[in-house]
Amino acid sequence: MAANSTRIRALSLYKDLLRLGKDYPDPSYDYHGRIRRMFENNRHLTNEDDIEKALRLGDYIRKETVALYSLRKYRHLKRMYPSSTSDP
């Protein structure tokens, strides 16, 4: 049953990363291709520790991508509403 739950976690992570890739700011980066290759390179893993390590790396990438989007939105809002004080 543990193998089935890790498979579900991996598929869920893959889908999340692909959804996040729709808004990736740099089209030349090939976000979808890199994610696909990352999962294809790790599909042969059988050791539970290695699988968990790969899932943690994927989760880290997901969090970093979300942080990148948040930073991009913050920078856009900061440009839209300049501060009332002038910077030196």
C-alpha positions as CSV (number, residue, x, y, z in Angstrom):
1,M,0.0,0.0,0.0
2,A,3.0,2.4,0.6
3,A,4.0,2.1,-3.0
4,N,0.6,3.1,-4.1
5,S,0.6,6.2,-1.8
6,T,4.0,7.3,-3.1
7,R,2.7,6.9,-6.7
8,I,-0.3,9.1,-5.9
9,R,2.0,11.7,-4.3
10,A,4.3,11.7,-7.3
11,L,1.5,12.1,-9.7
12,S,0.0,14.9,-7.7
13,L,3.3,16.7,-7.5
14,Y,3.8,16.3,-11.2
15,K,0.4,17.7,-12.0
16,D,1.0,20.6,-9.6
17,L,4.3,21.4,-11.2
18,L,2.8,21.3,-14.7
19,R,0.0,23.7,-13.6
20,L,2.5,26.1,-12.1
21,G,4.5,26.0,-15.3
22,K,1.7,27.6,-17.3
23,D,2.6,31.0,-15.9
24,Y,6.4,30.6,-15.8
25,P,7.9,34.0,-16.8
26,D,10.8,32.8,-19.0
27,P,9.6,30.9,-22.0
28,S,13.1,30.0,-23.1
29,Y,13.7,28.0,-19.8
30,D,11.6,25.0,-21.0
31,Y,10.0,24.5,-17.6
32,H,7.7,21.7,-18.7
33,G,10.5,19.8,-20.4
34,R,12.7,20.0,-17.4
35,I,10.0,18.8,-15.1
36,R,9.2,15.9,-17.4
37,R,12.9,14.9,-17.7
38,M,13.3,15.1,-13.9
39,F,10.4,12.7,-13.4
40,E,11.5,10.4,-16.2
41,N,15.0,10.2,-14.8
42,N,13.7,9.2,-11.4
43,R,11.1,6.6,-12.5
44,H,13.5,3.7,-12.0
45,L,13.9,4.4,-8.2
46,T,12.9,1.5,-6.0
47,N,14.5,2.4,-2.7
48,E,12.0,4.1,-0.4
49,D,14.6,6.6,0.9
50,D,15.6,7.6,-2.7
51,I,11.9,8.1,-3.7
52,E,11.3,10.2,-0.6
53,K,14.3,12.3,-1.4
54,A,13.2,12.9,-5.0
55,L,9.7,13.8,-3.8
56,R,11.1,16.3,-1.3
57,L,13.2,17.9,-4.1
58,G,10.1,18.2,-6.3
59,D,8.2,19.7,-3.4
60,Y,11.1,22.2,-2.9
61,I,10.9,23.1,-6.6
62,R,7.1,23.6,-6.3
63,K,7.6,26.0,-3.3
64,E,10.3,27.9,-5.0
65,T,8.2,28.4,-8.1
66,V,5.3,29.7,-6.0
67,A,7.7,32.0,-4.3
68,L,9.0,33.3,-7.7
69,Y,5.4,34.0,-8.7
70,S,4.7,35.8,-5.5
71,L,7.8,37.9,-5.9
72,R,6.9,38.8,-9.4
73,K,3.4,39.9,-8.3
74,Y,4.8,41.9,-5.5
75,R,7.3,43.7,-7.8
76,H,4.5,44.5,-10.3
77,L,2.3,46.0,-7.5
78,K,5.3,48.0,-6.2
79,R,5.7,49.5,-9.7
80,M,2.0,50.2,-10.0
81,Y,1.8,52.1,-6.7
82,P,5.0,54.1,-6.2
83,S,5.7,55.4,-2.8
84,S,4.7,59.0,-2.0
85,T,8.2,59.8,-0.8
86,S,11.0,60.2,-3.3
87,D,14.0,58.0,-3.0
88,P,17.4,59.8,-2.9
